[in-house]
Amino acid sequence: MFSSIINNDIYKHSEKEWIVELQQYHKYWYDLIVNPDDVADYFDTRKLIVDYLKGIKNQIEENLEKRFVYFICSRTKVRFNTNKKPSYNPITKKVKLHLLIGKKEKNRTIKCKFFDIHKNKFCFPKIDLTEKYITITDSTGDLNTASIHDFLEDANIYLDISSKVEYVGYTKNPHTRPTNGAHTGLSDVLYKIAGDNRDSLIYFNVFKVMTRAVNNNSMLNFTIANAMTDEINVELEGSLLEKCFIFYFDSINQSRNKEKELLELKNALFKISNENKINSIHIYYAFEDPNEYGVFSSSKVSSKLDHVFTVRKIEDDVEIVDGSVIFENVI
């Protein structure tokens, strides 16, 4: 069915554009890979992350093959202040926790609520803290442990911190690249981040790529997922999206191969323009459920929840501009 659409003469001769949106994301704190036994000797966070990413890859490939576009990000260092105990307000039902922010360990307090599903009410559970982890014990004695970053995201806490994109890449196997560390870009970025005393987070993104074809002569429009037609093969799709984000965020820490990557972007965009009449790529990057871990920035791009831009072929060159006529009503 879908192959018949891309072989349709009207479709083939129509001017086309890609419409790209985030389908799902998965993130982890790189410290959990480097220090897998920090929680407990019997608790290997590296193995848990690798197994989780394997499962995500298998789950996606059960439906359609995709590539993961990953962001290696740095964030201002955040730790629990273990010198100050959590406190509880019985009127507001809120628990106060104390944090240390940044290299200078600035004191900050946050407030959140804990709901006991067994007693069906808000409560002050038993809380055990280390600098990096929080363990909650519920009324039945069950333990739930989370890293500080997972906790802050799940609790939807805003600290006016963004994830600064330092490096963009793409991979078929997120559990090996860049997770296994055998990655020059990752090594360079982690060295720089460590020197700045910041935390490293890695985000894996899966995108929904729709091809919109407009034929004014026939008064017909088509909108169809590229994954369903395989009009542009999955490897080229992943590489193209990677290059789009590389040059949108334009990180100063990813300047080593910029000339080569720009040439690859031009060649790929010219290829799909000449062969498929796809002349522009409209990208809208934002989490479905906004939280502060979805606020991204770079050495070029300011902090924001929504990143909307267009990559298009202009004669013999490529242009990347903020905004998109397709997504202007969304934002």
C-alpha positions in Angstrom: 0.0 0.0 0.0 2.6 2.5 1.1 5.0 1.6 -1.7 2.2 2.3 -4.2 2.0 5.9 -2.9 5.6 6.8 -3.4 5.4 5.2 -6.9 2.4 7.3 -7.7 3.3 9.9 -10.5 1.5 12.7 -8.7 3.4 12.0 -5.5 6.7 11.6 -7.2 6.4 15.0 -9.0 5.1 16.9 -6.0 7.2 19.3 -4.0 7.9 17.8 -0.6 9.1 18.7 2.9 9.8 16.8 6.1 7.9 17.5 9.3 9.9 16.2 12.2 8.7 15.9 15.8 10.0 14.1 18.9 8.3 10.7 19.3 10.0 9.6 22.5 13.2 10.3 24.6 15.2 8.4 27.1 17.9 9.9 29.3 20.4 8.8 31.9 23.0 10.4 34.1 26.5 9.3 32.9 27.6 9.0 36.5 25.5 5.9 36.8 27.6 4.3 34.1 31.0 5.4 35.6 30.1 4.6 39.2 27.7 1.7 39.0 28.1 0.6 42.6 27.4 3.9 44.3 24.0 2.9 45.5 25.0 -0.5 46.9 27.3 -3.4 46.1 24.3 -5.5 44.9 22.9 -2.7 42.7 24.7 -2.3 39.4 23.3 0.9 37.7 25.4 0.4 34.6 23.8 -3.0 33.9 20.3 -1.6 34.6 20.9 1.2 32.1 22.3 -1.1 29.4 19.5 -3.6 29.8 16.9 -0.8 29.7 18.4 0.6 26.5 18.5 -2.8 24.9 14.8 -3.2 25.7 14.0 0.2 24.2 15.8 -0.7 21.0 14.1 -4.1 20.7 10.7 -2.5 21.5 11.1 0.1 18.7 12.4 -2.5 16.2 9.4 -4.7 16.8 7.4 -2.0 14.9 9.8 -0.1 12.7 13.6 0.3 12.4 14.8 3.7 13.6 18.0 5.5 14.6 18.5 7.2 17.9 19.8 10.8 17.8 21.6 11.4 21.0 22.6 14.6 22.9 25.5 14.6 25.3 24.6 17.4 27.7 26.1 19.1 30.7 24.1 20.5 33.6 24.9 22.6 36.6 25.9 20.2 39.4 23.1 19.4 41.8 23.5 17.3 45.0 21.4 16.6 48.1 22.6 18.4 51.2 23.0 15.5 53.6 23.9 17.9 56.5 20.3 19.1 56.6 17.4 16.7 57.3 14.1 16.7 55.4 11.2 18.3 57.2 7.5 18.1 56.9 4.6 20.6 57.1 1.5 18.8 58.3 -0.7 21.6 57.1 0.5 21.8 53.4 1.6 18.1 53.4 4.8 19.2 51.8 8.3 17.8 52.5 11.2 20.2 52.4 14.5 18.9 51.0 17.8 20.7 50.8 20.1 20.9 47.8 23.6 22.2 46.9 23.8 23.8 43.5 26.8 24.4 41.4 30.6 24.5 42.0 30.1 26.8 44.9 27.4 24.6 46.4 24.8 27.2 46.8 22.1 26.2 49.3 18.6 25.7 47.8 15.4 24.2 49.3 12.7 22.5 47.3 9.2 21.3 48.4 7.3 18.3 47.2 4.6 15.9 48.2 4.7 12.2 48.7 1.5 10.1 48.3 1.2 6.8 50.0 -0.9 4.6 47.7 -1.5 2.0 50.5 -2.9 4.5 52.9 -4.4 6.7 50.2 -3.0 10.0 51.6 -0.1 12.3 51.4 2.6 11.5 54.0 6.1 12.1 55.3 7.8 8.8 54.4 11.1 7.6 55.7 13.8 9.3 53.5 17.4 8.3 53.3 19.8 10.6 51.4 23.3 10.5 50.0 24.6 13.3 47.8 23.5 11.5 44.6 20.6 9.3 45.7 17.3 9.4 47.5 15.6 6.3 48.9 11.9 6.4 49.9 10.5 3.7 52.2 6.7 3.4 52.1 4.3 2.3 54.8 4.7 -1.4 53.8 8.5 -1.2 53.9 9.0 -1.2 50.1 12.1 0.9 49.0 12.3 3.1 46.0 15.7 4.6 45.1 16.3 7.3 42.5 19.2 9.4 41.4 18.9 13.1 42.2 18.3 13.9 38.5 15.6 11.3 38.1 14.0 12.5 41.3 14.0 16.2 40.3 12.5 15.3 36.9 9.8 13.1 38.3 8.9 15.6 40.9 8.8 18.3 38.2 11.2 20.6 40.1 12.3 23.8 38.4 15.8 25.2 39.5 16.4 27.5 36.5 18.9 25.0 35.0 19.1 23.8 31.4 20.7 20.9 29.7 23.5 22.4 27.6 24.0 20.4 24.4 27.7 19.7 24.0 27.6 17.0 21.3 25.1 15.4 18.9 25.4 12.0 17.4 23.3 9.1 16.1 23.3 5.4 16.7 21.5 2.2 16.0 22.6 0.7 19.3 22.1 3.0 22.3 23.3 0.4 24.7 26.8 0.4 23.1 27.3 3.9 21.6 28.0 6.1 23.3 27.1 4.2 26.5 30.2 1.9 26.4 32.5 5.0 26.4 34.5 4.0 23.3 33.7 7.3 21.7 36.1 10.1 20.9 33.4 12.8 21.1 32.1 11.5 24.4 35.6 11.4 25.9 36.4 14.9 24.8 33.2 16.3 26.1 33.3 14.5 29.4 36.8 15.8 30.0 35.6 19.3 29.4 32.5 18.9 31.6 34.6 17.4 34.4 36.9 20.4 34.3 33.8 22.7 34.7 32.5 20.6 37.6 29.2 19.9 35.8 27.1 16.7 35.5 26.8 14.8 32.2 23.5 13.5 30.9 22.8 11.6 27.7 19.5 11.9 25.9 18.4 9.4 23.3 15.7 10.7 20.9 13.5 8.9 18.5 11.7 11.1 15.9 8.6 10.8 13.9 9.4 11.9 10.3 6.4 12.8 8.1 6.7 13.6 4.4 4.3 16.2 3.2 3.8 16.4 -0.6 1.9 19.3 -2.2 0.8 19.2 -5.8 -1.0 22.4 -6.8 -1.8 21.1 -10.3 -3.7 18.1 -9.2 -5.0 19.7 -6.0 -3.8 16.7 -4.0 -1.8 16.7 -0.8 -0.1 13.7 0.8 1.2 13.3 4.4 2.8 10.0 5.2 5.4 8.7 7.7 8.8 8.1 6.1 9.2 4.9 8.3 6.1 3.4 6.5 7.4 4.1 3.0 11.2 3.9 3.5 11.4 6.5 0.8 14.5 7.7 2.5 16.3 4.8 4.1 16.6 4.7 7.9 20.4 5.2 7.9 20.2 8.4 5.8 17.2 9.6 7.8 19.2 9.2 11.1 22.3 10.8 9.7 20.3 13.8 8.3 18.6 14.5 11.6 21.9 14.2 13.4 23.4 16.9 11.1 20.4 19.1 11.4 20.8 19.2 15.2 24.6 19.5 15.1 24.3 22.7 13.1 21.3 24.0 15.0 22.9 23.7 18.4 26.3 24.5 16.9 28.2 23.5 20.1 31.7 24.9 20.4 32.8 21.5 21.7 31.8 19.8 18.4 33.9 21.9 16.1 36.5 19.4 15.2 34.8 17.9 12.2 32.4 20.8 11.3 33.6 21.2 7.7 33.2 17.5 6.9 29.8 17.3 8.6 28.6 20.4 6.8 29.6 18.8 3.5 27.7 15.6 4.5 24.6 17.7 5.4 24.7 19.4 2.0 25.2 16.2 0.1 22.4 14.5 1.9 20.0 17.4 1.5 20.9 17.8 -2.2 20.4 14.0 -2.7 16.8 13.9 -1.3 16.1 17.2 -3.1 17.2 15.9 -6.5 15.9 12.4 -6.1 12.8 12.9 -4.0 12.0 16.6 -4.3 12.3 17.0 -0.5 13.6 20.6 -0.2 13.2 21.5 3.5 13.1 19.9 6.9 10.9 21.4 9.6 11.8 20.4 13.1 9.9 20.8 16.4 11.7 19.5 19.4 9.9 19.5 22.7 8.8 17.1 25.4 5.2 16.1 25.4 5.1 16.6 29.1 7.3 19.7 29.8 9.8 19.6 32.7 13.1 21.3 33.4 15.0 18.4 32.0 13.4 19.3 28.6 15.0 22.8 28.7 17.9 22.7 26.3 20.6 25.2 25.4 24.0 25.3 23.8 27.0 27.7 23.4 24.9 29.2 20.6 21.2 28.6 21.5 19.5 30.2 24.5 17.6 28.0 27.0 14.1 27.1 26.0 11.6 24.3 26.2 10.6 24.4 22.5 13.2 24.3 19.7 11.7 25.0 16.3 13.9 25.4 13.2 14.0 24.8 9.5 16.8 23.3 7.4 16.4 23.9 3.7 18.2 23.8 0.4 18.9 27.3 -1.0 20.3 27.0 -4.5 23.8 25.5 -4.0 23.8 26.0 -0.2 22.0 24.9 3.0 20.3 27.4 5.3 19.3 26.8 8.9 16.8 29.3 10.3 14.9 29.6 13.6 11.2 29.0 13.4 9.0 27.1 10.9 5.9 28.1 8.9 4.5 24.7 9.6 4.9 24.9 13.4 4.3 28.6 14.0 0.8 28.0 15.3 2.1 25.3 17.7 4.3 27.7 19.6 
